[in-house]
């Protein structure tokens, strides 16, 4: 599955289910394969099968949350993530996904609390730290955000998600040239989502430097990768109105 070979993964999961039809995790993984293929009803069937076999495991609830999230069913996704945590409060994927969902719904204080808990139950997961940092930034708790970012840097080194947040911190201080250097390096990533985010913030840096043409170019490239990127659209409006 991790290598994208869904056909071989499906065959091996099917074999596992021949040996043990009540193998809950196999049903969850089968559903994830169907979800990756866009077969959402089949995925739901497999996830529900897994949950019915063992409702005391968090993974089926988490998987149903992922499916609901993917289909834009916000309330249902949050409900499933909470169900997973009710079964196992230490299940990090559901904790982080719940925090992310709360963040996107602007329930920032609860998102902060959930990300903070995630750093305690899964300190090895970078998304827990970067999520907490970003939430603190949105809450304007800048000193706390910088402290969390420092801890993340100490734990994860030159991680791309950490580097993006460091560039954003530099932008806040008006260090546009240094921020641009960090962001240009991130644009070389092979992850389209990361490239889009780096380009969007690169546009902001270039606005700060007075390079409006460069800002518009970066913002347009970001929007071509992610039409919903609010930072890129802000940069486009700002640079366009300033020219």
URJOJO-V122120 format. One record per backbone hydrogen bond with DSSP energy under -0.5 kcal/mol. CO is the residue of the C=O (numbers start at 1). NH is the residue of the N-H. If there is no record, write none. Layout:
BEGIN
CO/NH ; CO/NH
END
This chain:
BEGIN
1/4 ; 4/6 ; 5/9 ; 6/10 ; 7/11 ; 8/12 ; 9/13 ; 10/14 ; 11/15 ; 12/16 ; 13/17 ; 14/18 ; 15/19 ; 16/20 ; 20/23 ; 22/24 ; 23/26 ; 23/27 ; 24/28 ; 25/29 ; 26/30 ; 27/31 ; 28/32 ; 29/33 ; 30/34 ; 31/35 ; 32/36 ; 33/37 ; 34/38 ; 34/39 ; 35/38 ; 38/40 ; 39/43 ; 40/44 ; 41/45 ; 42/46 ; 43/47 ; 44/48 ; 45/49 ; 46/50 ; 47/51 ; 48/52 ; 49/53 ; 50/54 ; 54/57 ; 57/61 ; 58/62 ; 59/63 ; 60/64 ; 61/65 ; 62/66 ; 63/67 ; 64/68 ; 65/69 ; 66/70 ; 67/71 ; 68/73 ; 69/72 ; 72/74 ; 73/77 ; 74/78 ; 75/79 ; 76/80 ; 77/81 ; 78/82 ; 79/83 ; 80/84 ; 81/85 ; 82/86 ; 83/87 ; 84/88 ; 88/91 ; 90/92 ; 91/95 ; 92/96 ; 93/97 ; 94/98 ; 95/99 ; 96/100 ; 97/101 ; 98/102 ; 99/103 ; 100/104 ; 101/105 ; 102/107 ; 103/106 ; 106/108 ; 107/111 ; 108/112 ; 109/113 ; 110/114 ; 111/115 ; 112/116 ; 113/117 ; 114/118 ; 115/119 ; 116/120 ; 117/120 ; 117/121 ; 118/122 ; 122/125 ; 124/126 ; 125/128 ; 125/129 ; 126/130 ; 127/131 ; 128/132 ; 129/133 ; 130/134 ; 131/135 ; 132/136 ; 133/137 ; 134/138 ; 135/139 ; 136/141 ; 137/140 ; 140/142 ; 141/145 ; 142/146 ; 143/147 ; 144/148 ; 145/149 ; 146/150 ; 147/151 ; 148/152 ; 149/153 ; 150/154 ; 151/155 ; 152/156 ; 153/157 ; 157/159 ; 159/163 ; 160/164 ; 161/165 ; 162/166 ; 163/167 ; 164/168 ; 165/169 ; 166/170 ; 167/171 ; 168/172 ; 169/173 ; 170/175 ; 171/174 ; 174/176 ; 175/179 ; 176/180 ; 177/181 ; 178/182 ; 179/183 ; 180/184 ; 181/185 ; 182/186 ; 183/187 ; 185/188 ; 186/189 ; 190/192 ; 191/195 ; 192/196 ; 193/197 ; 194/198 ; 195/199 ; 196/200 ; 197/201 ; 198/202 ; 199/203 ; 200/204 ; 201/205 ; 202/206 ; 203/207 ; 204/208 ; 205/209 ; 206/210 ; 206/211 ; 207/210 ; 210/212 ; 211/215 ; 212/216 ; 213/217 ; 214/218 ; 215/219 ; 216/220 ; 217/221 ; 218/222 ; 219/223 ; 220/224 ; 221/225 ; 222/225 ; 222/226 ; 226/229 ; 228/230 ; 229/233 ; 230/234 ; 231/235 ; 232/236 ; 233/237 ; 234/238 ; 235/239 ; 236/240 ; 237/241 ; 238/242 ; 239/243
END
